[in-house]
């Protein structure tokens, strides 16, 4: 098995930005031609389920892999998994997440000289797929997109108008995290931020603007993000391909994942992605 190295680091922010916790898994021998930057999904984090095994698999095949926690995902530098910072979670929105991706890409370009000529690819799971699409249209010189069970539209995922009215009246709306049994708060600003920036947070227009290749991987048994989302993304992509699998939203993975192997569906996606990038 080819050796890999892992480096953990923190991107500090300005006075109004929170830090971003990252880890970079690289081939032991310097193969710095390709770097994947991975965007986790809603209620997710960089070390969820099989993501560490996935990073290792890419690095073993000569592709560097960077994972990060969105700055307002509810984790902290010292406890990145169990959502201790509900205040930050409540203040999160799509605009912050897009800016986080921009911060990560710019940090890599400025701080890691061995990636100065690397092709950078954005990979996103679920909500993170949509964020990757939007970020790809922001003049970051992204080579390609790999979308795993990605959403194709954020507007349709908001609740009915009556629920939005209650949200506005109360100022906050709660979603239960079944893993930790926490009531996760969303301030009304989450919705207001989307409304105020709707044209800049449009996945369809972003992916139509993106000129690189796009690989869309989606399970036909996905109950969280309907398969139609994959078909939408494919129809909007300039150079798109679809990899359809009979699997669920997390490709057979779960958290915690205590096995030392990658589930079959996710392994197929990794192999497909390596072929896509070669």
KEVEXRO-229628 format. One record per residue (C-alpha): residue in three letters; x, y, z. Coordinates in steps of 0.1 Angstrom, whole numbers, padded with zeros to 4 digits, always signed. Example, Ala and Ser with C-alpha at 12.3 -4.5 7.8 and 13.67 -1.06 7.14 Angstrom:
Ala+0123-0045+0078
Ser+0137-0011+0071
//
This chain:
Unk+0000+0000+0000
Unk+0016+0034-0010
Unk+0025+0056+0020
Unk+0006+0088+0027
Unk+0012+0117+0050
Unk-0014+0138+0069
Unk-0011+0174+0080
Unk-0036+0192+0102
Unk-0038+0230+0102
Unk-0060+0259+0110
Unk-0069+0288+0088
Unk-0073+0318+0110
Unk-0098+0345+0100
Unk-0103+0382+0102
Unk-0120+0398+0132
Unk-0154+0388+0118
Unk-0144+0353+0105
Unk-0141+0321+0125
Unk-0111+0298+0121
Unk-0114+0268+0097
Unk-0100+0234+0108
Unk-0084+0215+0079
Unk-0065+0183+0072
Unk-0044+0175+0041
Unk-0037+0139+0031
Unk-0009+0136+0005
Unk+0010+0108-0012
Unk+0043+0102+0006
Unk+0062+0109-0027
Unk+0054+0143-0039
Unk+0027+0140-0066
Unk+0013+0175-0065
Unk-0005+0176-0098
Unk-0040+0172-0084
Unk-0057+0184-0052
Unk-0092+0177-0042
Unk-0109+0201-0017
Unk-0138+0184+0000
Unk-0169+0202+0013
Unk-0190+0183+0038
Unk-0228+0185+0040
Unk-0254+0198+0064
Unk-0249+0187+0100
Unk-0217+0172+0087
Unk-0180+0176+0095
Unk-0147+0166+0078
Unk-0142+0135+0099
Unk-0177+0121+0095
Unk-0181+0084+0086
Unk-0157+0072+0059
Unk-0143+0105+0049
Unk-0109+0098+0064
Unk-0107+0065+0046
Unk-0117+0082+0014
Unk-0089+0107+0018
Unk-0064+0079+0023
Unk-0076+0061-0008
Unk-0072+0091-0030
Unk-0037+0099-0016
Unk-0027+0062-0021
Unk-0036+0068-0058
Unk-0015+0099-0061
Unk-0042+0126-0055
Unk-0039+0149-0026
Unk-0071+0154-0005
Unk-0079+0183+0017
Unk-0109+0182+0041
Unk-0122+0211+0063
Unk-0149+0219+0087
Unk-0171+0249+0076
Unk-0163+0277+0101
Unk-0198+0278+0114
Unk-0208+0241+0113
Unk-0211+0240+0151
Unk-0177+0223+0158
Unk-0147+0239+0175
Unk-0110+0235+0170
Unk-0108+0213+0202
Unk-0141+0195+0196
Unk-0147+0193+0159
Unk-0174+0166+0159
Unk-0201+0170+0186
Unk-0214+0205+0178
Unk-0205+0223+0211
Unk-0208+0258+0195
Unk-0245+0261+0188
Unk-0242+0299+0186
Unk-0219+0296+0156
Unk-0243+0270+0141
Unk-0272+0294+0145
Unk-0252+0321+0127
Unk-0243+0300+0097
Unk-0256+0306+0062
Unk-0248+0297+0026
Unk-0228+0329+0020
Unk-0205+0321+0048
Unk-0200+0286+0035
Unk-0191+0299+0000
Unk-0167+0323+0015
Unk-0151+0295+0035
Unk-0143+0276+0003
Unk-0128+0307-0012
Unk-0107+0311+0020
Unk-0095+0275+0018
Unk-0086+0277-0019
Unk-0067+0310-0015
Unk-0049+0297+0016
Unk-0037+0266-0003
Unk-0025+0287-0032
Unk-0006+0312-0009
Unk+0008+0288+0018
Unk+0015+0255+0000
Unk+0040+0263-0027
Unk+0041+0227-0039
Unk+0005+0231-0051
Unk+0014+0262-0071
Unk+0009+0243-0104
Unk-0016+0218-0092
Unk-0051+0213-0107
Unk-0076+0220-0080
Unk-0109+0200-0079
Unk-0138+0208-0056
Unk-0158+0178-0042
Unk-0190+0183-0022
Unk-0214+0160-0005
Unk-0251+0169-0002
Unk-0255+0206+0007
Unk-0217+0209+0003
Unk-0221+0199-0034
Unk-0242+0230-0040
Unk-0216+0251-0022
Unk-0189+0236-0044
Unk-0209+0245-0075
Unk-0214+0281-0064
Unk-0177+0285-0054
Unk-0166+0271-0088
Unk-0180+0302-0105
Unk-0161+0326-0083
Unk-0128+0329-0104
Unk-0109+0304-0083
Unk-0096+0285-0114
Unk-0112+0253-0104
Unk-0104+0224-0128
Unk-0133+0201-0121
Unk-0163+0194-0098
Unk-0172+0161-0082
Unk-0207+0161-0067
Unk-0218+0134-0043
Unk-0255+0132-0037
Unk-0256+0170-0043
Unk-0286+0193-0040
Unk-0294+0213-0072
Unk-0314+0241-0056
Unk-0315+0256-0022
Unk-0348+0276-0025
Unk-0369+0245-0028
Unk-0355+0231+0004
Unk-0369+0258+0026
Unk-0402+0250+0045
Unk-0437+0262+0034
Unk-0444+0299+0037
Unk-0465+0294+0069
Unk-0434+0278+0085
Unk-0412+0307+0073
Unk-0436+0332+0088
Unk-0434+0314+0121
Unk-0396+0313+0118
Unk-0396+0351+0112
Unk-0419+0357+0142
Unk-0399+0335+0166
Unk-0365+0346+0152
Unk-0352+0310+0154
Unk-0361+0275+0141
Unk-0348+0242+0155
Unk-0338+0210+0138
Unk-0330+0179+0159
Unk-0297+0162+0153
Unk-0306+0125+0157
Unk-0269+0115+0164
Unk-0263+0139+0193
Unk-0301+0145+0201
Unk-0293+0183+0202
Unk-0319+0209+0191
Unk-0298+0228+0165
Unk-0309+0264+0161
Unk-0312+0283+0128
Unk-0317+0320+0132
Unk-0340+0337+0107
Unk-0310+0354+0092
Unk-0302+0320+0075
Unk-0333+0325+0053
Unk-0329+0362+0050
Unk-0294+0358+0038
Unk-0306+0335+0011
Unk-0333+0359-0001
Unk-0309+0389+0000
Unk-0283+0370-0021
Unk-0304+0346-0041
Unk-0288+0354-0075
Unk-0254+0348-0060
Unk-0265+0315-0044
Unk-0281+0300-0075
Unk-0266+0265-0082
Unk-0281+0264-0117
Unk-0265+0296-0129
Unk-0232+0288-0112
Unk-0228+0254-0128
Unk-0238+0268-0162
Unk-0210+0294-0158
Unk-0184+0267-0148
Unk-0164+0256-0179
Unk-0146+0226-0164
Unk-0157+0190-0162
Unk-0183+0178-0137
Unk-0188+0143-0123
Unk-0222+0138-0107
Unk-0225+0107-0084
Unk-0260+0099-0070
Unk-0278+0070-0055
Unk-0312+0060-0068
Unk-0322+0051-0032
Unk-0313+0085-0018
Unk-0342+0096+0005
Unk-0326+0129+0015
Unk-0318+0144-0019
Unk-0340+0130-0047
Unk-0323+0116-0078
Unk-0339+0143-0099
Unk-0313+0167-0084
Unk-0286+0147-0102
Unk-0305+0149-0135
Unk-0309+0187-0130
Unk-0271+0191-0124
Unk-0263+0170-0154
Unk-0286+0190-0177
Unk-0269+0223-0166
Unk-0233+0211-0168
Unk-0212+0222-0198
Unk-0191+0190-0196
Unk-0210+0167-0173
Unk-0212+0130-0167
Unk-0235+0110-0144
Unk-0226+0080-0123
Unk-0258+0064-0110
Unk-0257+0038-0082
Unk-0282+0017-0064
Unk-0274+0031-0029
Unk-0284+0057-0003
Unk-0275+0093+0005
Unk-0243+0084+0022
Unk-0232+0056-0002
Unk-0234+0029+0025
Unk-0214+0048+0050
Unk-0226+0060+0085
Unk-0212+0077+0116
Unk-0194+0064+0135
Unk-0177+0041+0110
Unk-0157+0015+0129
Unk-0146-0006+0100
Unk-0113-0004+0082
Unk-0128-0008+0048
Unk-0148+0015+0026
Unk-0184+0005+0017
Unk-0188-0008-0018
Unk-0208+0021-0033
Unk-0184+0047-0019
Unk-0154+0027-0031
Unk-0170+0026-0066
Unk-0173+0064-0065
Unk-0137+0069-0054
Unk-0125+0046-0083
Unk-0148+0065-0107
Unk-0134+0098-0095
Unk-0098+0087-0098
Unk-0105+0077-0134
Unk-0124+0110-0140
Unk-0093+0130-0129
Unk-0067+0109-0147
//
